[in-house]
Amino acid sequence: SRGTSTRFTFGSTTDSAPVWSPDGKRIVFRSGNDLYQKLASGVKDAELLLKSSTVPYPDSWSRDGRFLLYDVRDPKTSWDIWLLPMEGDKKPIPFLVTEFNEAAARFSPDGRWVAYLSDESGHVEIYVRSFAMNSARTAVEAGGKWQVSNGVSLDPRWRGDGRELYYTAAQNGQLMAVEIATTPEFRLGKLQPFGFTTERASPSGSFWDNTADGRRFLVAASKNNRPEPYTVILNWQEGLRK
């Protein structure tokens, strides 16, 4: 309404990778090598969530507000996915720490599944894994795993009801959608492309987002993805005579 931008963070280091809390009242973000959260109203200073010697990237906040998934690059295991409890002692818990690269993790709306990317097949694909904590809430229990994509793919996103999963085909930036069923068991349904493309996201970055109902998409498109205008010159022969 004032016609001006309002700055949200004021640190001297680079702030990036913002993630909204489920209730929309807080934002988690990376600042330098650490994770912070701050009220979206901006009325209080940012609160340190995780002090790290590496560079963490927040990915997804569970709808119940209890857990935050984030990526971190380890010198030995490269990109891994960790879980940060948002209650209690907030001690990080490993979710996927392997010899492969795993990143871009997203909780399903009901919190029972996590979509993520991994290069365990030799190139980056989208996978879905079940999510459950042990009774002491100190570790993530092992569960089923399914490969969703077929070809190099990035940046998974759930529809608000959890019945569809979106991702980007990295080769051409095409947005894809796959139907998801979780009862009585997890099943993948029809895969179909959307009629538009977006910038090719990196494993730690995104150039698009979807509304919860899956009817609208906010897409950053480069000039090359937009149709070039035609210029029509009338009576051009007359111009050659001048």
Disulfide bonds with the S-S distance in Angstrom:
none
